[in-house]
């Protein structure tokens, strides 16, 4: 009798373990990873080609949103920009904790600190005359630390070829007349200058490091 009970317990244990394994295998992958976060972002309405609100598409477009979307896809996150506005309301949205992150372009360290934001690592860096421009994400306290680390790591993995390709893409759009305005012409010139500077810096770093180079990050 004892032998039968022992065999029954072993058989029950094996079946339980098998059932648990089946459940684990067929669980949704994002549940296993514990990710799938929704990150809310406040956008710049008129900073073409970096970030701007396209009223026809009713969404934020530009180099920065595309880089962010690429990184979010790698980190299994979903980016949600808040509704577009004609005014730059990133600081007020951050101060009221209505967003998790904003791009730092055009904002001073004092403004970021006053809105309760802290900066991540540099994603794009270029020289504008005598001024060095570093663009990165700045996060509010609503951003979970694990999500921030995952997104920052994914942003770092977005390589320089992707960024250079976006710079060239928007420069071509301007010259092909898709943005028919004086501002667009000057913006296209700026983009081309940035691209040339980035390419020069990239080639210098590549030569110094023996063939490998990345954007600052």
C-alpha positions in Angstrom: 0.0 0.0 0.0 2.8 2.3 0.9 4.4 1.6 -2.5 1.2 2.5 -4.3 0.8 5.7 -2.4 4.4 6.7 -3.1 4.0 6.0 -6.8 0.7 7.9 -6.8 2.4 10.9 -5.2 5.2 10.8 -7.7 2.8 10.6 -10.6 0.8 13.5 -9.2 3.9 15.6 -8.7 5.0 14.9 -12.3 1.6 15.9 -13.7 1.6 19.1 -11.6 5.0 20.1 -12.8 4.1 19.3 -16.4 0.9 21.5 -16.1 2.9 24.3 -14.6 5.4 24.1 -17.4 2.6 24.2 -20.0 1.1 27.3 -18.4 4.5 29.0 -18.2 5.3 28.3 -21.8 2.0 29.7 -23.1 1.9 32.8 -21.0 2.2 36.1 -23.0 5.8 37.0 -23.4 5.4 40.6 -22.3 3.9 39.2 -19.0 7.0 37.1 -18.4 9.3 40.1 -19.1 7.2 42.4 -16.9 7.4 45.2 -19.5 4.9 46.7 -21.9 5.0 50.0 -20.2 3.1 53.0 -21.6 5.4 56.1 -21.5 3.7 59.5 -21.8 5.7 62.3 -23.5 5.2 66.0 -24.0 6.2 67.3 -27.4 7.7 70.4 -29.0 5.1 71.7 -31.5 7.4 73.7 -33.8 11.0 72.4 -33.7 11.1 70.9 -37.2 12.9 68.7 -38.2 13.7 67.5 -34.6 10.2 67.4 -33.3 7.0 69.1 -34.5 3.2 68.6 -34.5 1.8 67.6 -37.9 -1.8 68.7 -37.9 -2.6 66.6 -41.0 -1.4 63.4 -39.3 -2.6 64.6 -35.9 0.6 63.4 -34.3 4.2 64.5 -33.4 6.7 63.8 -36.1 10.4 64.4 -36.5 13.8 62.9 -35.8 13.4 62.6 -32.1 10.0 60.9 -32.1 11.3 58.4 -34.6 14.4 57.6 -32.5 12.2 57.3 -29.4 9.8 55.0 -31.2 12.6 52.8 -32.4 14.1 52.6 -28.9 10.6 52.0 -27.3 10.1 49.1 -29.7 13.3 47.5 -28.6 12.4 48.0 -24.9 8.9 46.6 -25.4 7.3 49.9 -24.5 4.6 52.1 -26.0 5.1 55.8 -26.4 2.1 58.1 -26.1 2.5 61.8 -26.9 -0.1 64.0 -25.2 -2.4 66.1 -27.4 -0.6 68.6 -29.6 -0.6 72.3 -28.7 0.4 75.5 -30.6 2.5 76.4 -27.6 5.4 74.6 -26.0 3.8 73.3 -22.8 6.4 70.6 -21.9 7.4 72.3 -18.6 3.9 72.7 -17.4 3.0 69.1 -18.3 6.1 67.9 -16.5 5.5 70.1 -13.5 1.9 68.8 -13.2 3.1 65.2 -13.5 1.0 64.7 -16.7 3.9 63.2 -18.6 6.8 60.9 -17.9 9.4 62.5 -20.1 10.2 65.3 -22.5 13.1 66.1 -24.8 15.5 68.7 -23.4 16.0 70.7 -26.6 15.6 74.4 -25.9 15.2 74.0 -22.1 17.8 75.2 -19.6 19.0 73.1 -16.6 17.2 75.6 -14.3 13.9 75.1 -16.1 14.3 71.4 -16.0 15.1 71.4 -12.3 12.1 73.7 -11.5 9.8 71.3 -13.3 11.1 68.4 -11.3 12.9 66.8 -14.2 16.2 64.9 -14.3 18.2 64.3 -17.5 19.1 61.0 -19.1 22.1 60.4 -21.3 22.8 62.4 -24.5 21.2 61.1 -27.6 22.2 63.7 -30.2 25.0 66.2 -29.8 26.1 68.9 -32.2 27.8 72.3 -32.5 25.7 75.4 -33.2 28.2 78.1 -33.7 30.1 78.4 -30.4 27.4 76.6 -28.5 27.3 72.8 -28.0 23.8 71.4 -28.1 23.1 68.2 -26.3 19.7 66.6 -26.6 18.4 63.9 -24.3 15.3 62.8 -22.5 14.4 64.4 -19.1 12.2 62.4 -16.8 9.6 63.3 -14.2 9.1 61.4 -10.9 6.3 59.5 -12.4 8.7 57.5 -14.6 9.5 54.2 -13.0 13.2 53.6 -12.5 13.2 50.2 -14.2 11.4 51.6 -17.2 13.8 54.5 -17.4 16.8 52.2 -17.3 15.3 50.0 -20.0 14.5 53.0 -22.3 17.9 54.6 -21.8 19.6 51.3 -22.7 17.5 51.0 -25.8 18.2 54.7 -26.8 21.9 53.9 -26.5 21.5 51.0 -28.9 19.9 53.1 -31.6 23.0 53.5 -33.7 24.5 56.5 -35.5 23.5 55.2 -38.9 19.8 55.4 -38.0 20.2 59.0 -36.7 22.3 60.1 -39.8 19.6 58.6 -42.0 16.9 60.6 -40.4 18.9 63.8 -40.7 19.4 63.2 -44.5 15.7 62.2 -44.9 14.4 65.5 -43.5 17.0 67.5 -45.4 15.8 65.9 -48.7 12.1 66.5 -47.8 12.9 70.2 -47.4 14.7 70.5 -50.7 12.0 68.5 -52.5 9.5 71.2 -51.5 7.5 69.3 -48.9 8.0 72.2 -46.5 7.5 75.3 -48.6 8.6 78.1 -46.3 11.6 80.3 -45.6 11.9 78.5 -42.2 12.1 75.2 -44.0 15.0 76.3 -46.2 17.0 77.5 -43.2 16.1 74.4 -41.3 17.3 72.2 -44.2 20.6 74.1 -44.3 20.9 73.6 -40.5 20.2 69.9 -40.8 22.8 69.5 -43.5 25.4 71.4 -41.4 24.6 69.2 -38.4 24.9 66.1 -40.6 28.3 67.2 -41.9 29.6 68.0 -38.4 28.2 64.7 -37.0 29.9 62.8 -39.9 33.2 64.6 -39.3 33.1 63.8 -35.6 32.1 60.2 -36.3 35.1 59.8 -38.7 37.5 61.3 -36.2 36.2 59.0 -33.4 36.4 56.1 -35.7 40.0 56.8 -36.6 40.9 57.3 -32.9 39.2 54.1 -31.7 40.5 52.0 -34.5 37.2 51.6 -36.4 34.4 51.9 -33.8 32.5 55.0 -32.8 29.1 56.0 -31.3 27.2 59.1 -30.5 27.8 60.4 -27.0 25.7 58.5 -24.6 
